[in-house]
Amino acid sequence: MLTIWGRISSINVQKAVWAAGEVGQSFERIDCGGTFGGLREPVFLAKNPNAQIPVLEDGEVCIWESNSIVRYLAARYGSGWIWEEDPALRADADRWMDWMQSELQPAMTPAFWGLVRKVAGFTDPDAIAASAAKAEKLMDILENHLAGRTFLAGERFGMADITVGCGAHRWLNMPIERAERPHVRRWYEAIAARPAAKPALPLPVA
């Protein structure tokens, strides 16, 4: 059985939990990080010297970084399903996973921290507005891409839908004004209804 270290309110932990569910692997999730603490304990630092969540343990295998965890689970347990053997198809998924990590997630995080978590230093209305504006431009990219596709990397659900889906879940359920995007909404509602998504996408977002 897998072990996933990290609190479920973490968007990166959500990716790991969803991926494990999609490939049919049972797991134990151990709360740590945030108010749970524990990231500076020697037992955790031995797993991830960066003191960050999530961490995945699969027997003797120990992995950190959420996208690496999703890729590992997909490749080991989801070949021909959420993992594409064709390098071109896999690159299509990879680029959206990296886009989520390097573009959308950093753009919307300041607004999320200010509006939902109310983190000191992020509650300034101008900072929240700037974050929201940046995220909205990126959501336009997602909307345009999904206009002619069922899923992010084609007509089959895959690992990119997990990672970007966690971002869409957070953005669409934040208390913030946003443009209505029918293609994003259609896609999000379809993937959020998957059995493996439900334990990974808690509401309200926190």
Phi, psi and chi 1 to 4 in degrees:
 res  aa     phi    psi   chi1   chi2   chi3   chi4
   1 MET       -  141.1 -177.5  171.6   69.6      -
   2 LEU   -73.8  156.4  -53.1  175.2      -      -
   3 THR  -124.3  127.9  -58.4      -      -      -
   4 ILE  -115.8  120.9  -62.2  173.0      -      -
   5 TRP   -94.9  125.7  -65.6   75.3      -      -
   6 GLY   143.1  150.1      -      -      -      -
   7 ARG   -75.5  146.2   53.8 -173.4  167.7   77.6
   8 ILE   -73.5  -15.4 -163.6   60.2      -      -
   9 SER   -73.6  -10.7   58.1      -      -      -
  10 SER   -78.9  127.8  161.2      -      -      -
  11 ILE   -61.7  -32.4 -166.2  170.8      -      -
  12 ASN   -73.9  -34.3  -68.6  -36.7      -      -
  13 VAL   -67.7  -37.8  173.5      -      -      -
  14 GLN   -57.4  -39.8  -69.3  164.7   11.6      -
  15 LYS   -59.6  -46.1  -61.9  172.8 -166.3  175.3
  16 ALA   -65.7  -43.4      -      -      -      -
  17 VAL   -62.5  -45.0  166.9      -      -      -
  18 TRP   -63.1  -46.1 -169.2  -11.3      -      -
  19 ALA   -61.8  -42.4      -      -      -      -
  20 ALA   -61.0  -41.3      -      -      -      -
  21 GLY   -65.9  -40.1      -      -      -      -
  22 GLU   -64.0  -33.7  -74.2  -70.2  -11.4      -
  23 VAL   -94.4   10.6  -62.8      -      -      -
  24 GLY    73.7   27.1      -      -      -      -
  25 GLN  -102.3  126.8  -64.2  -60.2  -60.5      -
  26 SER   -72.5  151.7   59.0      -      -      -
  27 PHE  -152.8  157.1   60.3   88.8      -      -
  28 GLU  -106.7  131.0  174.9 -170.3   15.4      -
  29 ARG  -108.8  130.0 -174.1 -179.8   58.7   78.0
  30 ILE  -110.0  119.7  -60.8  174.6      -      -
  31 ASP   -64.8  127.9  -80.3  -39.2      -      -
  32 CYS  -162.4  162.5   58.2      -      -      -
  33 GLY    88.5  160.4      -      -      -      -
  34 GLY    59.5 -135.6      -      -      -      -
  35 THR   -68.4  -15.9   58.4      -      -      -
  36 PHE   -78.2  -23.5  -65.1   99.1      -      -
  37 GLY    65.6 -157.0      -      -      -      -
  38 GLY    90.1   -7.2      -      -      -      -
  39 LEU   -75.3  -18.3  -58.7 -173.4      -      -
  40 ARG   -99.7    3.2  -65.8  -70.8  175.7 -178.3
  41 GLU   -71.0  143.0  -62.7  -64.3  -33.6      -
  42 PRO   -54.2  -36.3  -27.4   35.1      -      -
  43 VAL   -65.4  -34.4   66.1      -      -      -
  44 PHE   -80.4  -41.2 -172.5   83.2      -      -
  45 LEU   -61.6  -26.8  -71.3  172.8      -      -
  46 ALA   -68.1  -24.6      -      -      -      -
  47 LYS   -87.9  -40.1  -56.5  177.5 -167.6  -57.7
  48 ASN  -144.1  102.3 -175.2   -2.0      -      -
  49 PRO   -65.4  -11.1   23.6  -33.9      -      -
  50 ASN   -80.2   -8.3  -60.9  -68.0      -      -
  51 ALA    58.1   43.8      -      -      -      -
  52 GLN  -132.0  156.4  -65.5 -179.6   -8.3      -
  53 ILE  -107.7  155.8   52.1  175.6      -      -
  54 PRO   -89.5  166.3   34.0  -36.4      -      -
  55 VAL  -128.7  136.8  167.3      -      -      -
  56 LEU  -113.2  132.5  172.0   76.4      -      -
  57 GLU  -117.4  129.5  -69.5 -177.6  -65.0      -
  58 ASP  -134.1   90.3 -177.3   10.8      -      -
  59 GLY    64.2 -123.0      -      -      -      -
  60 GLU   -84.5   -6.7  -63.1  -60.6  -47.2      -
  61 VAL   -85.6  131.3  175.9      -      -      -
  62 CYS  -132.8  122.1 -176.3      -      -      -
  63 ILE  -129.8  138.9  -55.0  172.6      -      -
  64 TRP  -123.0  167.5   37.7  -93.2      -      -
  65 GLU    84.6  118.6  -70.1  -63.2  -30.0      -
  66 SER   -60.8  -43.4   60.2      -      -      -
  67 ASN   -67.4  -34.9  -80.0    1.5      -      -
  68 SER   -64.6  -38.3  -65.5      -      -      -
  69 ILE   -63.8  -45.4  -70.1  169.9      -      -
  70 VAL   -61.9  -43.9  172.3      -      -      -
  71 ARG   -64.0  -40.8  -70.8 -175.2  178.0  105.4
  72 TYR   -62.0  -49.2  167.4   80.7      -      -
  73 LEU   -61.8  -40.9  -69.4  170.1      -      -
  74 ALA   -64.9  -44.9      -      -      -      -
  75 ALA   -70.4  -40.1      -      -      -      -
  76 ARG   -78.2  -39.4 -178.3  157.6 -171.4  176.2
  77 TYR  -119.1   -8.4  -61.0  109.3      -      -
  78 GLY  -125.0   27.2      -      -      -      -
  79 SER   -61.3  132.8 -179.1      -      -      -
  80 GLY    78.5    3.1      -      -      -      -
  81 TRP  -123.5  -88.8  174.3 -131.5      -      -
  82 ILE   -92.0   -4.6   65.6  169.3      -      -
  83 TRP  -110.2  127.9  175.8  -98.6      -      -
  84 GLU   -97.1  127.4  -65.0  -73.9   -2.4      -
  85 GLU   -77.1  -29.6  -64.7  -64.7  -16.7      -
  86 ASP   -68.9  119.8 -176.1  -42.3      -      -
  87 PRO   -57.6  -34.4  -25.2   35.4      -      -
  88 ALA   -68.5  -44.4      -      -      -      -
  89 LEU   -66.5  -38.5  -66.1  174.9      -      -
  90 ARG   -67.6  -36.9 -169.4  165.3   66.7 -111.7
  91 ALA   -64.2  -33.6      -      -      -      -
  92 ASP   -62.4  -42.1 -160.6   12.7      -      -
  93 ALA   -69.3  -42.8      -      -      -      -
  94 ASP   -58.4  -40.6  -84.0  -24.1      -      -
  95 ARG   -66.0  -35.6   66.1  172.8  177.9  170.8
  96 TRP   -72.9  -34.0  -75.8  103.2      -      -
  97 MET   -62.6  -44.5  -66.8  174.4   70.4      -
  98 ASP   -69.1  -35.7  -67.7  -17.9      -      -
  99 TRP   -60.6  -42.3  177.3   82.6      -      -
 100 MET   -60.2  -45.6  169.5   62.5 -171.4      -
 101 GLN   -72.3  -36.3 -162.5   82.2  -17.0      -
 102 SER  -100.2  -18.9   63.8      -      -      -
 103 GLU  -118.4  -67.5  -61.6  -70.0  -19.2      -
 104 LEU   -66.6  -47.0 -178.4   58.9      -      -
 105 GLN   -61.4  -48.4 -162.5  163.4  -32.0      -
 106 PRO   -63.8  -32.8  -21.7   33.3      -      -
 107 ALA   -66.8  -43.2      -      -      -      -
 108 MET   -89.4  -12.6   68.6 -179.7  179.5      -
 109 THR   -61.3  -44.7  -67.8      -      -      -
 110 PRO   -58.1  -40.9  -26.9   36.8      -      -
 111 ALA   -65.6  -40.4      -      -      -      -
 112 PHE   -63.2  -45.4  178.0   76.1      -      -
 113 TRP   -65.4  -34.6  -77.3   -5.1      -      -
 114 GLY   -76.9  -42.0      -      -      -      -
 115 LEU   -87.7  -36.4  -69.3  169.7      -      -
 116 VAL  -100.0  -52.7  177.3      -      -      -
 117 ARG   -89.6  -15.1  -67.0 -167.9  177.7  160.7
 118 LYS    51.3   50.9  -56.0 -168.2 -175.4  -56.4
 119 VAL   -74.9  131.9  177.0      -      -      -
 120 ALA   -55.9  134.5      -      -      -      -
 121 GLY    93.5   -7.4      -      -      -      -
 122 PHE  -121.4    6.7  -71.4   88.8      -      -
 123 THR   -93.5    0.3   55.9      -      -      -
 124 ASP   -63.5  126.6  175.6   69.2      -      -
 125 PRO   -57.5  -36.4  -24.8   34.1      -      -
 126 ASP   -67.2  -39.3  -69.7  -21.3      -      -
 127 ALA   -66.2  -39.7      -      -      -      -
 128 ILE   -64.7  -43.9  -68.7  171.5      -      -
 129 ALA   -63.4  -39.3      -      -      -      -
 130 ALA   -65.9  -41.5      -      -      -      -
 131 SER   -63.0  -45.7  171.3      -      -      -
 132 ALA   -62.6  -42.0      -      -      -      -
 133 ALA   -63.2  -40.6      -      -      -      -
 134 LYS   -66.6  -43.5 -171.9  172.4 -177.1  179.2
 135 ALA   -65.1  -37.9      -      -      -      -
 136 GLU   -63.6  -38.0  -78.9  -76.6   86.1      -
 137 LYS   -63.2  -38.9  -71.4 -178.5  179.7  179.0
 138 LEU   -70.8  -35.4  -66.5  167.0      -      -
 139 MET   -66.0  -27.8  -67.9  -60.1  -70.7      -
 140 ASP   -64.3  -38.3  -78.1  -21.3      -      -
 141 ILE   -61.9  -44.0  -66.8  173.8      -      -
 142 LEU   -64.1  -42.3 -173.5   61.7      -      -
 143 GLU   -60.0  -45.8  172.8   73.2    4.0      -
 144 ASN   -64.8  -38.8  -68.5  -25.1      -      -
 145 HIS   -65.7  -40.1 -179.9   72.8      -      -
 146 LEU   -79.6   -6.5  -73.4  167.4      -      -
 147 ALA   -59.8  -31.2      -      -      -      -
 148 GLY  -118.0   19.2      -      -      -      -
 149 ARG  -138.5  149.2  -64.1  167.4  178.7   83.0
 150 THR   -78.4  -41.0  -55.8      -      -      -
 151 PHE  -130.8  173.6  -60.9  106.7      -      -
 152 LEU   -63.6  -39.4  -79.4  175.6      -      -
 153 ALA  -111.4   31.3      -      -      -      -
 154 GLY   129.0 -143.9      -      -      -      -
 155 GLU  -100.9    5.7  -65.1  -53.8  -53.9      -
 156 ARG  -123.3  134.9 -169.7  172.0   74.2 -172.4
 157 PHE   -57.8  138.8  177.3   87.7      -      -
 158 GLY  -150.0 -172.7      -      -      -      -
 159 MET   -65.0  -28.8   59.4 -174.6 -176.0      -
 160 ALA   -65.8  -34.5      -      -      -      -
 161 ASP   -64.8  -30.2  -61.5  -68.2      -      -
 162 ILE   -67.4  -53.8  -66.8  172.1      -      -
 163 THR   -68.0  -47.5   54.2      -      -      -
 164 VAL   -71.8  -31.4 -177.7      -      -      -
 165 GLY   -60.3  -36.4      -      -      -      -
 166 CYS   -64.4  -37.9  -71.0      -      -      -
 167 GLY   -67.3  -42.6      -      -      -      -
 168 ALA   -63.2  -38.7      -      -      -      -
 169 HIS   -58.7  -44.9  175.0   73.7      -      -
 170 ARG   -66.6  -46.9  177.0  167.6  -77.0 -171.8
 171 TRP   -65.7  -43.2 -176.1 -111.8      -      -
 172 LEU   -75.0  -12.0  -65.9  174.3      -      -
 173 ASN  -116.0   13.9  -70.6  -74.0      -      -
 174 MET   -85.5  151.1  -76.3  172.8   53.3      -
 175 PRO   -79.8   74.2   30.5  -35.0      -      -
 176 ILE  -147.6  149.8 -165.9  168.2      -      -
 177 GLU   -74.8  137.4  -70.3 -172.7   11.0      -
 178 ARG  -148.9  155.0   66.3 -173.5   73.3   79.4
 179 ALA   -69.3  149.7      -      -      -      -
 180 GLU   -83.1  127.9 -175.9   54.9   41.5      -
 181 ARG  -125.7  101.2  -62.6  178.2  174.3   87.1
 182 PRO   -63.8  -33.8   19.6  -31.5      -      -
 183 HIS   -72.8  -41.5  -59.7  -61.7      -      -
 184 VAL   -62.9  -43.5  169.4      -      -      -
 185 ARG   -62.7  -45.7  177.7   66.5   63.2  177.9
 186 ARG   -59.6  -47.6  178.0  -95.0  -51.9  159.6
 187 TRP   -62.6  -47.9  163.9   79.0      -      -
 188 TYR   -60.9  -45.6  165.7   73.5      -      -
 189 GLU   -63.9  -34.2  -70.8  178.8   -6.4      -
 190 ALA   -68.7  -45.8      -      -      -      -
 191 ILE   -77.0  -32.5   63.6  173.0      -      -
 192 ALA   -68.5  -19.6      -      -      -      -
 193 ALA   -83.2   -7.0      -      -      -      -
 194 ARG   -66.6  141.8  -60.8  175.7   67.4   85.0
 195 PRO   -55.5  -38.3  -28.4   36.0      -      -
 196 ALA   -72.1  -20.3      -      -      -      -
 197 ALA   -77.9  -32.4      -      -      -      -
 198 LYS   -58.8  -47.1  -66.1 -178.9 -179.9 -179.9
 199 PRO   -71.6  -14.6   23.0  -32.2      -      -
 200 ALA   -92.3  -17.3      -      -      -      -
 201 LEU  -120.7   76.5  -57.7  177.7      -      -
 202 PRO   -70.7  151.5   27.2  -34.1      -      -
 203 LEU  -127.9  140.1  -74.6  173.4      -      -
 204 PRO   -71.2  158.3   28.6  -36.1      -      -
 205 VAL   -65.7  144.9  -66.8      -      -      -
 206 ALA  -146.0      -      -      -      -      -
